[in-house]
Amino acid sequence: MKRCLFPKGVAAALFAVSVLNGCNEGTENLQYVNLSQAACSFLGEDNTPLTITVDASPATWQATPNASWIKAERTDEHTLTLTADDNDTDQERKTTVTIQADRATQTIRINQLPKDSFFARYRKLDEFASSAMSPGGKYAGGYIISVAPDDSWQYSPVIIDVETEERYEFGPFPESLYFISQTIAITDQGLMFLSNSNGGQIAINTTGDIIVPEAPAGFQFQPEVQGSSADGRYWVGFAKESNGEEGLTWPLLWTDGVAEKLPMPAKNFRDEAFWYGIMARGISADGSVIYGTTWENLDFGMVYWKRDGGEWKVDYVGQDVHEIKPVKMLDAFGEEMDYNLASAKAAEACVWVEIRVYTREAVLVIPGLFIGIGQNLIRLVDFLEFFLSGFITGILIGVVFHGQLAVGLFDLGVGRVLLHAQYLVIISFVLICHSFSPQIRWATADRGGRAAPIKLYSAN
């Protein structure tokens, strides 16, 4: 089967040859190649031969394919037959066939699609209450909720081979046995992990075997697996060690089904003692990198582990720019308390911002390169407060468009002058400046009205 693209009229190649007879007389020999079509597309497999009509002068033309997977045969004086091999690659491929009649040539462009099995197909599995896909996309899985004869809930785990669409369905299991509440993960080997609200977690494979992941020795609570490596040898997750203040949640690594504790940083993301712990959330395909999060009062600091000399080393993501700022805050009862703010150090290279200061107002402009759309800027002010937190105390909310392009300039009133004395600038009239964090020096323009641009340069 094939799909052909027909040009307007016929494809032709002309070549005029002058032949001299004697000294003064000459005749013109017109050479050409006319084709019924000059482009064609084949499917990835099971194609029928395609015939193309060739009108050429001289009539002794020849066809030369420029790839081994396309065959070009001169069937008769006016017929070219193209045959495409099945496409065993996973992507579209292209080539050409050259038709030549003496000095006149013409080219046929040929495209071939990959096989249907290589196309991404969208399938919506509405029947699943919760679902997951394996790291390499080999399996998808979930569970189906139904009502038992006694009006209780029952659960049927389902694993699907994405390529063959073979379906493995088990159960239904009564909620008194397995009260399934969420599909957590599935491996490329077809082992699916499901949260069991009766306690802990279960894992089921394509043969229906059910296992319960085990925590390291000494843990009082059952663990939860969150992800696996591509070969299924390594799983990661977490478990709570015990009750009480000393019972932290520990990140865990399973190797061939045997669990071990992963190390934790000395303190949490706010440089305080852990009171809840860390959860390992995922692992790289080759099992060399693990990532997770802290779980301290909605403070989700991201953590990662890497092997170093056979041992796992742990650190916070962005540790090189992570800094702690102790402050005094009021608790829910109005009492003063100590608190640590976690923030990022001033970046050494940032997107430029422009501060326009007029006689009675100061406005901040973000370039269109950084903010691409002038609508739905729900988080813009939060970004600005973070970006400028090192040298302003706050930003008044108030977006005003002054007729610029939709992707252009955004003007927000800046509520106060710079926070620290070393950054304080006395503005006599007006100025415009451009800033690059972190170290800066100012240049001002002492002129009335709206000032011409004055740049703020990096001191680095």
C-alpha positions as a Markdown table, in Angstrom:
| # | Residue | x | y | z |
|---|---|---|---|---|
| 1 | Met | 0.0 | 0.0 | 0.0 |
| 2 | Lys | 1.3 | 3.5 | -0.8 |
| 3 | Arg | 0.4 | 7.1 | -0.9 |
| 4 | Cys | 1.6 | 9.2 | -3.8 |
| 5 | Leu | 2.1 | 12.9 | -4.2 |
| 6 | Phe | 1.3 | 14.2 | -7.7 |
| 7 | Pro | 2.9 | 17.5 | -8.9 |
| 8 | Lys | 1.0 | 19.9 | -11.1 |
| 9 | Gly | 1.4 | 18.7 | -14.7 |
| 10 | Val | 4.3 | 16.4 | -15.3 |
| 11 | Ala | 7.8 | 16.4 | -14.0 |
| 12 | Ala | 10.2 | 17.1 | -16.9 |
| 13 | Ala | 13.9 | 17.6 | -17.4 |
| 14 | Leu | 15.0 | 19.1 | -20.7 |
| 15 | Phe | 18.4 | 19.3 | -22.3 |
| 16 | Ala | 19.0 | 20.9 | -25.6 |
| 17 | Val | 22.0 | 19.6 | -27.6 |
| 18 | Ser | 23.3 | 21.3 | -30.7 |
| 19 | Val | 24.8 | 19.1 | -33.4 |
| 20 | Leu | 26.9 | 20.9 | -36.1 |
| 21 | Asn | 26.8 | 19.5 | -39.7 |
| 22 | Gly | 29.7 | 20.9 | -41.6 |
| 23 | Cys | 30.8 | 24.4 | -40.9 |
| 24 | Asn | 27.6 | 26.5 | -41.1 |
| 25 | Glu | 24.6 | 24.2 | -40.5 |
| 26 | Gly | 23.4 | 22.8 | -37.2 |
| 27 | Thr | 20.5 | 20.8 | -35.8 |
| 28 | Glu | 19.1 | 20.8 | -32.2 |
| 29 | Asn | 18.6 | 17.5 | -30.5 |
| 30 | Leu | 16.2 | 17.9 | -27.6 |
| 31 | Gln | 16.7 | 15.6 | -24.7 |
| 32 | Tyr | 14.2 | 15.3 | -21.8 |
| 33 | Val | 12.7 | 13.1 | -19.1 |
| 34 | Asn | 9.0 | 13.5 | -18.3 |
| 35 | Leu | 7.6 | 11.7 | -15.2 |
| 36 | Ser | 4.0 | 11.0 | -14.2 |
| 37 | Gln | 5.0 | 11.9 | -10.6 |
| 38 | Ala | 8.2 | 13.1 | -8.9 |
| 39 | Ala | 7.5 | 12.2 | -5.3 |
| 40 | Cys | 6.0 | 9.2 | -3.4 |
| 41 | Ser | 5.5 | 7.9 | 0.1 |
| 42 | Phe | 5.4 | 4.2 | 1.1 |
| 43 | Leu | 4.1 | 2.7 | 4.3 |
| 44 | Gly | 6.4 | 0.9 | 6.7 |
| 45 | Glu | 5.5 | -2.6 | 5.5 |
| 46 | Asp | 3.4 | -4.7 | 3.1 |
| 47 | Asn | 3.7 | -2.2 | 0.2 |
| 48 | Thr | 2.6 | -3.1 | -3.3 |
| 49 | Pro | 4.9 | -2.0 | -6.2 |
| 50 | Leu | 4.4 | 1.5 | -7.6 |
| 51 | Thr | 4.5 | 2.2 | -11.4 |
| 52 | Ile | 5.5 | 5.5 | -12.8 |
| 53 | Thr | 5.2 | 6.5 | -16.4 |
| 54 | Val | 8.4 | 7.7 | -18.1 |
| 55 | Asp | 8.5 | 9.7 | -21.3 |
| 56 | Ala | 12.1 | 10.3 | -22.3 |
| 57 | Ser | 14.3 | 11.2 | -25.2 |
| 58 | Pro | 16.4 | 9.4 | -26.0 |
| 59 | Ala | 14.2 | 6.4 | -25.2 |
| 60 | Thr | 17.1 | 4.4 | -23.7 |
| 61 | Trp | 16.8 | 5.8 | -20.1 |
| 62 | Gln | 17.9 | 4.2 | -17.0 |
| 63 | Ala | 16.9 | 4.4 | -13.3 |
| 64 | Thr | 19.3 | 4.4 | -10.4 |
| 65 | Pro | 18.1 | 4.1 | -6.7 |
| 66 | Asn | 20.1 | 5.9 | -4.1 |
| 67 | Ala | 19.4 | 3.5 | -1.2 |
| 68 | Ser | 19.4 | -0.2 | -0.9 |
| 69 | Trp | 15.9 | -0.5 | 0.5 |
| 70 | Ile | 14.2 | 0.9 | -2.7 |
| 71 | Lys | 14.3 | -1.2 | -5.9 |
| 72 | Ala | 13.8 | 0.6 | -9.3 |
| 73 | Glu | 13.1 | -1.6 | -12.3 |
| 74 | Arg | 12.6 | -0.5 | -16.0 |
| 75 | Thr | 9.7 | -2.6 | -16.9 |
| 76 | Asp | 9.3 | -1.4 | -20.4 |
| 77 | Glu | 10.1 | 1.7 | -22.6 |
| 78 | His | 7.7 | 3.9 | -20.7 |
| 79 | Thr | 7.2 | 2.2 | -17.2 |
| 80 | Leu | 9.3 | 2.4 | -14.1 |
| 81 | Thr | 8.4 | 0.1 | -11.2 |
| 82 | Leu | 9.4 | 1.0 | -7.6 |
| 83 | Thr | 9.4 | -1.5 | -4.8 |
| 84 | Ala | 10.2 | -0.7 | -1.1 |
| 85 | Asp | 11.5 | -3.1 | 1.5 |
| 86 | Asp | 9.8 | -3.2 | 4.9 |
| 87 | Asn | 11.2 | -0.5 | 7.2 |
| 88 | Asp | 12.9 | -2.2 | 10.1 |
| 89 | Thr | 14.0 | 1.1 | 11.6 |
| 90 | Asp | 12.0 | 3.0 | 14.2 |
| 91 | Gln | 11.8 | 6.2 | 12.2 |
| 92 | Glu | 10.9 | 7.6 | 8.8 |
| 93 | Arg | 13.5 | 7.3 | 6.1 |
| 94 | Lys | 14.1 | 9.2 | 2.8 |
| 95 | Thr | 15.9 | 8.6 | -0.5 |
| 96 | Thr | 15.8 | 9.4 | -4.2 |
| 97 | Val | 15.8 | 7.6 | -7.6 |
| 98 | Thr | 17.6 | 9.2 | -10.5 |
| 99 | Ile | 16.2 | 8.8 | -14.0 |
| 100 | Gln | 18.7 | 9.6 | -16.8 |
| 101 | Ala | 18.3 | 9.7 | -20.5 |
| 102 | Asp | 21.7 | 10.6 | -21.9 |
| 103 | Arg | 22.4 | 14.1 | -20.5 |
| 104 | Ala | 18.9 | 14.8 | -19.3 |
| 105 | Thr | 18.1 | 13.7 | -15.6 |
| 106 | Gln | 15.1 | 13.8 | -13.3 |
| 107 | Thr | 14.8 | 12.8 | -9.6 |
| 108 | Ile | 12.0 | 11.0 | -7.8 |
| 109 | Arg | 11.8 | 11.8 | -4.0 |
| 110 | Ile | 10.8 | 8.9 | -1.9 |
| 111 | Asn | 9.6 | 8.8 | 1.8 |
| 112 | Gln | 8.9 | 5.7 | 3.8 |
| 113 | Leu | 7.1 | 5.7 | 7.2 |
| 114 | Pro | 8.1 | 3.5 | 10.1 |
| 115 | Lys | 6.0 | 0.4 | 10.8 |
| 116 | Asp | 2.7 | 0.9 | 12.6 |
| 117 | Ser | 4.0 | -0.7 | 15.7 |
| 118 | Phe | 6.5 | 2.2 | 16.1 |
| 119 | Phe | 3.8 | 4.9 | 16.2 |
| 120 | Ala | 2.8 | 6.4 | 19.5 |
| 121 | Arg | -0.8 | 5.6 | 20.1 |
| 122 | Tyr | -3.0 | 7.4 | 22.6 |
| 123 | Arg | -5.1 | 5.1 | 24.7 |
| 124 | Lys | -7.3 | 6.4 | 27.6 |
| 125 | Leu | -7.9 | 3.8 | 30.3 |
| 126 | Asp | -11.0 | 5.3 | 32.0 |
| 127 | Glu | -11.6 | 2.0 | 33.9 |
| 128 | Phe | -8.6 | 2.4 | 36.1 |
| 129 | Ala | -9.0 | 4.2 | 39.4 |
| 130 | Ser | -5.3 | 4.8 | 39.4 |
| 131 | Ser | -2.5 | 3.8 | 37.0 |
| 132 | Ala | 1.3 | 3.9 | 36.4 |
| 133 | Met | 3.7 | 3.1 | 33.5 |
| 134 | Ser | 7.0 | 1.2 | 33.7 |
| 135 | Pro | 10.3 | 3.2 | 33.2 |
| 136 | Gly | 10.8 | 1.9 | 29.6 |
| 137 | Gly | 7.1 | 2.1 | 28.7 |
| 138 | Lys | 6.8 | -1.7 | 28.3 |
| 139 | Tyr | 3.9 | -2.1 | 30.8 |
| 140 | Ala | 1.0 | 0.0 | 32.1 |
| 141 | Gly | -1.0 | -1.0 | 35.1 |
| 142 | Gly | -3.7 | -0.1 | 37.5 |
| 143 | Tyr | -6.7 | -1.5 | 39.2 |
| 144 | Ile | -10.5 | -1.6 | 38.7 |
| 145 | Ile | -13.0 | -1.0 | 41.6 |
| 146 | Ser | -16.3 | -2.9 | 41.6 |
| 147 | Val | -19.0 | -3.8 | 44.1 |
| 148 | Ala | -19.2 | -7.2 | 45.6 |
| 149 | Pro | -22.5 | -9.2 | 46.2 |
| 150 | Asp | -22.5 | -8.0 | 49.8 |
| 151 | Asp | -22.2 | -4.4 | 48.7 |
| 152 | Ser | -18.6 | -4.1 | 49.8 |
| 153 | Trp | -15.8 | -2.9 | 47.5 |
| 154 | Gln | -13.5 | -5.2 | 45.6 |
| 155 | Tyr | -10.4 | -4.6 | 43.6 |
| 156 | Ser | -9.0 | -6.1 | 40.4 |
| 157 | Pro | -5.3 | -5.3 | 39.5 |
| 158 | Val | -4.6 | -5.1 | 35.8 |
| 159 | Ile | -1.3 | -5.2 | 33.9 |
| 160 | Ile | -1.1 | -4.4 | 30.2 |
| 161 | Asp | 1.7 | -5.2 | 27.8 |
| 162 | Val | 1.8 | -1.9 | 25.9 |
| 163 | Glu | 3.3 | -3.3 | 22.7 |
| 164 | Thr | 1.1 | -6.5 | 22.3 |
| 165 | Glu | -1.9 | -5.1 | 24.3 |
| 166 | Glu | -2.0 | -8.4 | 26.2 |
| 167 | Arg | -4.0 | -7.9 | 29.4 |
| 168 | Tyr | -3.3 | -9.6 | 32.7 |
| 169 | Glu | -6.3 | -9.2 | 35.2 |
| 170 | Phe | -6.5 | -10.7 | 38.6 |
| 171 | Gly | -9.0 | -10.8 | 41.4 |
| 172 | Pro | -11.3 | -9.3 | 42.3 |
| 173 | Phe | -10.0 | -9.2 | 45.8 |
| 174 | Pro | -12.3 | -8.1 | 48.7 |
| 175 | Glu | -11.4 | -5.0 | 50.6 |
| 176 | Ser | -11.0 | -7.0 | 53.7 |
| 177 | Leu | -8.0 | -8.7 | 52.1 |
| 178 | Tyr | -6.4 | -5.9 | 49.9 |
| 179 | Phe | -7.9 | -2.5 | 50.3 |
| 180 | Ile | -6.1 | -1.0 | 47.3 |
| 181 | Ser | -6.0 | 2.8 | 47.3 |
| 182 | Gln | -3.3 | 3.8 | 44.7 |
| 183 | Thr | -1.1 | 2.4 | 41.9 |
| 184 | Ile | 2.4 | 3.5 | 42.9 |
| 185 | Ala | 4.8 | 2.0 | 40.3 |
| 186 | Ile | 5.4 | -0.8 | 37.8 |
| 187 | Thr | 8.7 | -2.3 | 36.6 |
| 188 | Asp | 9.7 | -3.2 | 33.0 |
| 189 | Gln | 9.5 | -6.8 | 34.2 |
| 190 | Gly | 5.8 | -6.4 | 34.9 |
| 191 | Leu | 5.8 | -6.2 | 38.8 |
| 192 | Met | 3.2 | -3.6 | 39.9 |
| 193 | Phe | 3.2 | -2.0 | 43.4 |
| 194 | Leu | -0.1 | -1.0 | 44.9 |
| 195 | Ser | -0.8 | 0.8 | 48.2 |
| 196 | Asn | -2.9 | -1.3 | 50.6 |
| 197 | Ser | -4.9 | 0.7 | 53.1 |
| 198 | Asn | -5.1 | -2.3 | 55.3 |
| 199 | Gly | -1.4 | -1.7 | 55.9 |
| 200 | Gly | 1.7 | -1.3 | 53.7 |
| 201 | Gln | 1.9 | -2.3 | 50.1 |
| 202 | Ile | 1.5 | -5.3 | 47.8 |
| 203 | Ala | 3.2 | -6.1 | 44.5 |
| 204 | Ile | 1.7 | -8.4 | 41.8 |
| 205 | Asn | 3.3 | -9.7 | 38.6 |
| 206 | Thr | 1.9 | -10.9 | 35.3 |
| 207 | Thr | 1.5 | -14.5 | 36.6 |
| 208 | Gly | -0.6 | -13.3 | 39.6 |
| 209 | Asp | 2.0 | -13.9 | 42.3 |
| 210 | Ile | 1.7 | -11.4 | 45.1 |
| 211 | Ile | 4.5 | -10.3 | 47.4 |
| 212 | Val | 4.7 | -7.8 | 50.2 |
| 213 | Pro | 7.9 | -5.6 | 50.2 |
| 214 | Glu | 9.8 | -5.9 | 53.5 |
| 215 | Ala | 11.6 | -3.2 | 55.5 |
| 216 | Pro | 15.1 | -3.6 | 57.0 |
| 217 | Ala | 15.3 | -5.4 | 60.3 |
| 218 | Gly | 14.1 | -3.4 | 63.3 |
| 219 | Phe | 11.5 | -1.3 | 61.4 |
| 220 | Gln | 8.0 | -1.4 | 63.0 |
| 221 | Phe | 6.1 | -0.2 | 60.0 |
| 222 | Gln | 5.7 | -1.7 | 56.5 |
| 223 | Pro | 7.5 | 0.1 | 53.6 |
| 224 | Glu | 6.3 | 1.6 | 50.4 |
| 225 | Val | 8.2 | 1.2 | 47.1 |
| 226 | Gln | 8.1 | 4.3 | 44.9 |
| 227 | Gly | 10.1 | 3.4 | 41.8 |
| 228 | Ser | 12.5 | 1.0 | 40.1 |
| 229 | Ser | 15.5 | 0.8 | 37.8 |
| 230 | Ala | 15.1 | -0.3 | 34.2 |
| 231 | Asp | 16.3 | -3.9 | 35.0 |
| 232 | Gly | 14.0 | -4.2 | 38.0 |
| 233 | Arg | 16.9 | -5.1 | 40.3 |
| 234 | Tyr | 16.7 | -1.9 | 42.4 |
| 235 | Trp | 13.7 | -0.4 | 44.0 |
| 236 | Val | 13.5 | 2.8 | 46.1 |
| 237 | Gly | 11.0 | 4.0 | 48.7 |
| 238 | Phe | 10.6 | 4.6 | 52.4 |
| 239 | Ala | 9.4 | 3.4 | 55.7 |
| 240 | Lys | 8.8 | 4.7 | 59.2 |
| 241 | Glu | 11.2 | 3.2 | 61.7 |
| 242 | Ser | 9.1 | 3.4 | 64.9 |
| 243 | Asn | 6.6 | 5.4 | 66.8 |
| 244 | Gly | 7.6 | 8.4 | 69.0 |
| 245 | Glu | 9.9 | 11.3 | 68.4 |
| 246 | Glu | 12.9 | 9.1 | 67.5 |
| 247 | Gly | 10.9 | 7.2 | 64.8 |
| 248 | Leu | 11.9 | 8.9 | 61.6 |
| 249 | Thr | 10.9 | 8.0 | 58.1 |
| 250 | Trp | 13.9 | 6.6 | 56.3 |
| 251 | Pro | 14.7 | 6.4 | 52.6 |
| 252 | Leu | 15.2 | 2.8 | 51.5 |
| 253 | Leu | 16.9 | 1.0 | 48.7 |
| 254 | Trp | 16.0 | -2.6 | 47.7 |
| 255 | Thr | 18.6 | -4.7 | 45.9 |
| 256 | Asp | 17.2 | -8.0 | 44.6 |
| 257 | Gly | 14.3 | -7.5 | 47.0 |
| 258 | Val | 16.5 | -6.9 | 50.1 |
| 259 | Ala | 16.1 | -3.5 | 51.8 |
| 260 | Glu | 18.7 | -1.2 | 53.3 |
| 261 | Lys | 18.6 | 2.3 | 54.7 |
| 262 | Leu | 20.0 | 5.1 | 52.7 |
| 263 | Pro | 22.0 | 7.9 | 54.5 |
| 264 | Met | 20.2 | 11.2 | 55.3 |
| 265 | Pro | 21.8 | 14.7 | 55.5 |
| 266 | Ala | 22.8 | 15.8 | 59.0 |
| 267 | Lys | 19.9 | 18.3 | 59.2 |
| 268 | Asn | 16.8 | 19.1 | 57.2 |
| 269 | Phe | 16.4 | 21.7 | 54.5 |
| 270 | Arg | 16.1 | 24.5 | 57.0 |
| 271 | Asp | 19.2 | 23.4 | 58.9 |
| 272 | Glu | 17.2 | 22.0 | 61.8 |
| 273 | Ala | 17.0 | 18.5 | 63.3 |
| 274 | Phe | 14.8 | 16.1 | 61.4 |
| 275 | Trp | 11.5 | 15.4 | 63.1 |
| 276 | Tyr | 9.8 | 13.4 | 60.2 |
| 277 | Gly | 12.4 | 12.3 | 57.7 |
| 278 | Ile | 13.0 | 11.8 | 54.0 |
| 279 | Met | 11.3 | 9.7 | 51.3 |
| 280 | Ala | 13.2 | 8.2 | 48.3 |
| 281 | Arg | 10.9 | 8.9 | 45.3 |
| 282 | Gly | 12.7 | 7.6 | 42.2 |
| 283 | Ile | 15.8 | 6.1 | 40.7 |
| 284 | Ser | 17.6 | 6.4 | 37.4 |
| 285 | Ala | 17.3 | 3.7 | 34.7 |
| 286 | Asp | 20.8 | 2.4 | 35.4 |
| 287 | Gly | 20.4 | 2.5 | 39.2 |
| 288 | Ser | 23.2 | 5.0 | 39.8 |
| 289 | Val | 21.2 | 8.0 | 41.0 |
| 290 | Ile | 18.3 | 8.2 | 43.5 |
| 291 | Tyr | 16.2 | 11.3 | 44.2 |
| 292 | Gly | 13.8 | 12.1 | 47.0 |
| 293 | Thr | 12.3 | 14.8 | 49.2 |
| 294 | Thr | 12.2 | 15.9 | 52.8 |
| 295 | Trp | 8.8 | 15.8 | 54.5 |
| 296 | Glu | 9.1 | 18.4 | 57.1 |
| 297 | Asn | 5.9 | 20.5 | 57.6 |
| 298 | Leu | 5.3 | 21.1 | 53.9 |
| 299 | Asp | 9.0 | 21.8 | 53.4 |
| 300 | Phe | 9.9 | 19.6 | 50.4 |
| 301 | Gly | 13.7 | 20.0 | 50.0 |
| 302 | Met | 14.9 | 17.8 | 47.1 |
| 303 | Val | 17.6 | 15.3 | 47.9 |
| 304 | Tyr | 19.7 | 13.1 | 45.7 |
| 305 | Trp | 22.1 | 10.1 | 46.3 |
| 306 | Lys | 25.0 | 9.0 | 44.2 |
| 307 | Arg | 27.5 | 6.1 | 44.6 |
| 308 | Asp | 31.0 | 7.2 | 45.6 |
| 309 | Gly | 33.5 | 4.5 | 46.1 |
| 310 | Gly | 30.8 | 1.9 | 46.6 |
| 311 | Glu | 28.9 | 4.0 | 49.1 |
| 312 | Trp | 25.9 | 6.2 | 48.7 |
| 313 | Lys | 26.5 | 9.9 | 49.2 |
| 314 | Val | 23.6 | 12.3 | 49.9 |
| 315 | Asp | 23.1 | 16.0 | 49.3 |
| 316 | Tyr | 20.5 | 18.6 | 48.7 |
| 317 | Val | 19.8 | 19.7 | 45.2 |
| 318 | Gly | 21.3 | 23.2 | 44.8 |
| 319 | Gln | 23.4 | 22.9 | 47.9 |
| 320 | Asp | 26.0 | 25.2 | 46.4 |
| 321 | Val | 23.5 | 28.1 | 46.4 |
| 322 | His | 21.5 | 27.0 | 49.4 |
| 323 | Glu | 21.7 | 29.4 | 52.4 |
| 324 | Ile | 19.9 | 29.7 | 55.7 |
| 325 | Lys | 18.8 | 33.0 | 57.3 |
| 326 | Pro | 17.7 | 32.9 | 61.0 |
| 327 | Val | 14.8 | 35.2 | 61.7 |
| 328 | Lys | 12.3 | 36.0 | 64.5 |
| 329 | Met | 8.7 | 35.2 | 63.7 |
| 330 | Leu | 5.4 | 35.0 | 65.7 |
| 331 | Asp | 3.7 | 31.7 | 66.3 |
| 332 | Ala | 0.0 | 31.0 | 66.3 |
| 333 | Phe | -0.3 | 32.4 | 69.8 |
| 334 | Gly | 1.6 | 35.6 | 69.0 |
| 335 | Glu | 4.7 | 34.5 | 70.8 |
| 336 | Glu | 8.1 | 35.3 | 69.2 |
| 337 | Met | 10.0 | 32.3 | 68.0 |
| 338 | Asp | 13.2 | 31.5 | 66.1 |
| 339 | Tyr | 12.8 | 30.4 | 62.6 |
| 340 | Asn | 15.2 | 29.6 | 59.7 |
| 341 | Leu | 14.4 | 30.8 | 56.2 |
| 342 | Ala | 15.9 | 28.7 | 53.4 |
| 343 | Ser | 16.7 | 30.6 | 50.2 |
| 344 | Ala | 19.2 | 30.7 | 47.3 |
| 345 | Lys | 22.3 | 32.8 | 47.2 |
| 346 | Ala | 22.4 | 35.6 | 44.6 |
| 347 | Ala | 23.1 | 34.1 | 41.2 |
| 348 | Glu | 26.2 | 35.2 | 39.5 |
| 349 | Ala | 24.5 | 35.5 | 36.2 |
| 350 | Cys | 20.8 | 36.3 | 35.8 |
| 351 | Val | 18.2 | 37.5 | 33.3 |
| 352 | Trp | 18.4 | 41.2 | 33.3 |
| 353 | Val | 15.6 | 43.3 | 34.8 |
| 354 | Glu | 15.0 | 46.9 | 34.2 |
| 355 | Ile | 14.0 | 49.4 | 36.9 |
| 356 | Arg | 12.3 | 52.6 | 35.6 |
| 357 | Val | 12.1 | 55.3 | 38.3 |
| 358 | Tyr | 9.9 | 58.3 | 37.5 |
| 359 | Thr | 9.2 | 61.3 | 39.7 |
| 360 | Arg | 6.5 | 59.6 | 41.8 |
| 361 | Glu | 6.7 | 56.0 | 41.1 |
| 362 | Ala | 9.1 | 53.1 | 40.4 |
| 363 | Val | 8.1 | 50.3 | 38.0 |
| 364 | Leu | 9.8 | 47.1 | 37.2 |
| 365 | Val | 9.9 | 45.7 | 33.6 |
| 366 | Ile | 10.6 | 42.0 | 32.7 |
| 367 | Pro | 11.8 | 41.4 | 29.2 |
| 368 | Gly | 9.5 | 39.4 | 26.8 |
| 369 | Leu | 12.3 | 36.8 | 26.3 |
| 370 | Phe | 11.8 | 35.7 | 29.9 |
| 371 | Ile | 8.1 | 36.2 | 30.2 |
| 372 | Gly | 6.6 | 35.0 | 26.9 |
| 373 | Ile | 2.9 | 35.7 | 27.5 |
| 374 | Gly | 1.2 | 38.8 | 28.9 |
| 375 | Gln | -1.7 | 36.9 | 30.4 |
| 376 | Asn | -2.4 | 34.6 | 33.4 |
| 377 | Leu | 0.7 | 35.8 | 35.3 |
| 378 | Ile | -0.5 | 34.3 | 38.5 |
| 379 | Arg | 3.0 | 33.5 | 39.8 |
| 380 | Leu | 4.8 | 36.5 | 38.5 |
| 381 | Val | 4.8 | 38.5 | 41.7 |
| 382 | Asp | 6.1 | 35.4 | 43.7 |
| 383 | Phe | 8.9 | 35.1 | 41.2 |
| 384 | Leu | 9.8 | 38.8 | 41.5 |
| 385 | Glu | 9.9 | 38.6 | 45.3 |
| 386 | Phe | 12.2 | 35.6 | 45.1 |
| 387 | Phe | 14.4 | 37.1 | 42.4 |
| 388 | Leu | 14.8 | 40.5 | 44.1 |
| 389 | Ser | 14.6 | 39.3 | 47.7 |
| 390 | Gly | 18.3 | 40.2 | 48.3 |
| 391 | Phe | 17.8 | 43.9 | 47.9 |
| 392 | Ile | 14.1 | 44.9 | 48.1 |
| 393 | Thr | 11.6 | 44.5 | 50.9 |
| 394 | Gly | 8.5 | 43.9 | 48.9 |
| 395 | Ile | 6.6 | 44.4 | 45.7 |
| 396 | Leu | 3.2 | 46.0 | 45.5 |
| 397 | Ile | 0.8 | 44.0 | 43.3 |
| 398 | Gly | -0.5 | 46.1 | 40.4 |
| 399 | Val | 0.0 | 45.1 | 36.8 |
| 400 | Val | -0.4 | 47.9 | 34.3 |
| 401 | Phe | -0.1 | 47.6 | 30.5 |
| 402 | His | 0.9 | 50.7 | 28.7 |
| 403 | Gly | 0.0 | 49.7 | 25.2 |
| 404 | Gln | 3.1 | 47.6 | 24.5 |
| 405 | Leu | 3.0 | 44.3 | 22.8 |
| 406 | Ala | 1.3 | 41.4 | 24.6 |
| 407 | Val | 4.7 | 39.8 | 25.2 |
| 408 | Gly | 6.4 | 43.1 | 26.0 |
| 409 | Leu | 6.8 | 45.1 | 29.2 |
| 410 | Phe | 5.2 | 44.5 | 32.5 |
| 411 | Asp | 5.1 | 47.4 | 35.0 |
| 412 | Leu | 4.8 | 46.7 | 38.7 |
| 413 | Gly | 5.1 | 49.3 | 41.4 |
| 414 | Val | 8.1 | 48.7 | 43.8 |
| 415 | Gly | 7.0 | 49.5 | 47.3 |
| 416 | Arg | 10.2 | 50.6 | 49.0 |
| 417 | Val | 13.9 | 51.5 | 48.4 |
| 418 | Leu | 16.6 | 48.9 | 48.6 |
| 419 | Leu | 16.8 | 47.1 | 51.9 |
| 420 | His | 20.5 | 47.2 | 52.8 |
| 421 | Ala | 22.4 | 50.4 | 53.3 |
| 422 | Gln | 25.2 | 49.4 | 51.0 |
| 423 | Tyr | 22.7 | 49.2 | 48.2 |
| 424 | Leu | 20.8 | 52.4 | 49.0 |
| 425 | Val | 20.7 | 54.9 | 46.2 |
| 426 | Ile | 19.5 | 58.5 | 46.5 |
| 427 | Ile | 17.7 | 59.3 | 43.3 |
| 428 | Ser | 17.7 | 63.0 | 42.7 |
| 429 | Phe | 15.3 | 63.2 | 39.8 |
| 430 | Val | 14.8 | 60.2 | 37.5 |
| 431 | Leu | 16.9 | 57.4 | 36.1 |
| 432 | Ile | 16.7 | 54.1 | 34.2 |
| 433 | Cys | 19.0 | 51.3 | 35.1 |
| 434 | His | 19.7 | 47.7 | 34.2 |
| 435 | Ser | 21.0 | 45.3 | 36.8 |
| 436 | Phe | 22.9 | 42.1 | 36.8 |
| 437 | Ser | 23.2 | 40.2 | 40.2 |
| 438 | Pro | 25.0 | 39.8 | 42.4 |
| 439 | Gln | 27.6 | 42.6 | 42.7 |
| 440 | Ile | 26.5 | 45.9 | 41.2 |
| 441 | Arg | 27.5 | 49.5 | 40.8 |
| 442 | Trp | 25.2 | 52.3 | 39.9 |
| 443 | Ala | 25.2 | 55.1 | 37.4 |
| 444 | Thr | 22.6 | 57.8 | 37.6 |
| 445 | Ala | 21.3 | 60.5 | 35.3 |
| 446 | Asp | 20.5 | 63.8 | 36.8 |
| 447 | Arg | 17.9 | 65.2 | 34.4 |
| 448 | Gly | 14.3 | 66.1 | 34.5 |
| 449 | Gly | 11.4 | 64.3 | 32.9 |
| 450 | Arg | 11.8 | 60.6 | 31.8 |
| 451 | Ala | 15.4 | 59.7 | 31.8 |
| 452 | Ala | 17.4 | 58.1 | 29.0 |
| 453 | Pro | 18.7 | 54.6 | 29.7 |
| 454 | Ile | 21.4 | 54.4 | 32.3 |
| 455 | Lys | 22.9 | 50.9 | 32.7 |
| 456 | Leu | 23.7 | 49.2 | 35.9 |
| 457 | Tyr | 26.7 | 47.0 | 35.3 |
| 458 | Ser | 28.0 | 43.8 | 37.0 |
| 459 | Ala | 31.1 | 44.4 | 39.2 |
| 460 | Asn | 32.5 | 41.0 | 38.3 |
